[in-house]
Amino acid sequence: MIFGFHLYARDGLARAGRFCTAHGEVETPVFMPVGTAGTVKAMTADSVRATGARMILGNTYHLMLRPGAERVARLGGLHRMMDWPGPILSDSGGFQVMSLAALRALDADGVTFRSHIDGSTHRLTPERSVAIQHALDATVTMAFDECTPFPATEEQARDSMELSMRWAARCRSAFAPRDGYALFGINQGSVFPALRARSAEALARIGFEGYAIGGLAVGEGQAAMFAVLDFVVPLLPADRPRYLMGVGTPDDIIGAVMRGVDMFDCVIPTRAGRTARAYTRRGVFNLRNARFADDDRPLDPGCACPLCTRHARAYLHHLFRCEEMLGPMLLTWHNIQYYQDLMRGLREAIRAGRLAAHAAALRGAWAAGDAT
Ligand SMILES: [Zn+2]
């Protein structure tokens, strides 16, 4: 098999497995920290590895603008440039063109847009997106799609989904198969079950090494997102990894794992790390809050990261109040560590057949807070 995926445990709909790539193995369910512009912000590659993270995400849109995909290729590819020899998944650029670029013009063949950095004009088509991801040396290439805006009428969602399915077929043709590399298709259809079902059929007909669920976490709320997952996950091929793009909070991830999702990425742990928001076994704290000024306890006593083992909450509070760059560095490390520990715990619970009890215990500890 070009891109092996092996499931070795199930607990309800949840699955634990492993996929084998040209850049190493990855245990699932997996959370991929986001390395937007060739760096997981505020982290060295070694520190990302030290958290237990084995796969990261890179952004086509950012890297095609700066430093340029062909320049990344001349520098030996994204793995070498970043000193990240492990697997990298690249997004297709479609989502960020629609959310960041100026003067976008969508047509049947692709999208023309102006850079949000210098106003220069660029064009992305399914073929160009795949070529850029090849130049980056992405382990997993994502099909170029249109992320359907939310809310959308059923007619808008249908037109958008059908465009994405035509582009998905063009991406499949453009992608050069290589051992240990993968192309993932992306299910669209907004919150409309019939459209999601048609999208799932179209993708399975084309055939991909993995299947992503797109167009969620765009403002629809957790209940609507879970309702889409309840419907669409069983329609995706069971023997391939399933990837929920851009999700999410720890509670979102637990709910999605319990619905059969294997892969996640989100800016939450890194972005929160730069804004003094800490994700812990006792819930989410804002370290700027005055109550931490004299708090000499570790941030999260259950965490083995450098922040929790060497510093008190009061020190982190001080760093953020003084806007010292060590604050975001230490808290980003902690938040990524927390997410990796969360995923490891979920994998172990699935293997032991006790995921529901484990999830209830996690949620109970968040609700209890840190007063004790
Ligand atoms: Zn920590």
Boltz pocket constraint, residues with backbone or C-beta under 6 A from the ligand:
constraints:
  - pocket:
      binder: B
      contacts: [[A, 299], [A, 300], [A, 303], [A, 304], [A, 305], [A, 306], [A, 307], [A, 308], [A, 309], [A, 333], [A, 334], [A, 335], [A, 337]]
      max_distance: 6.0
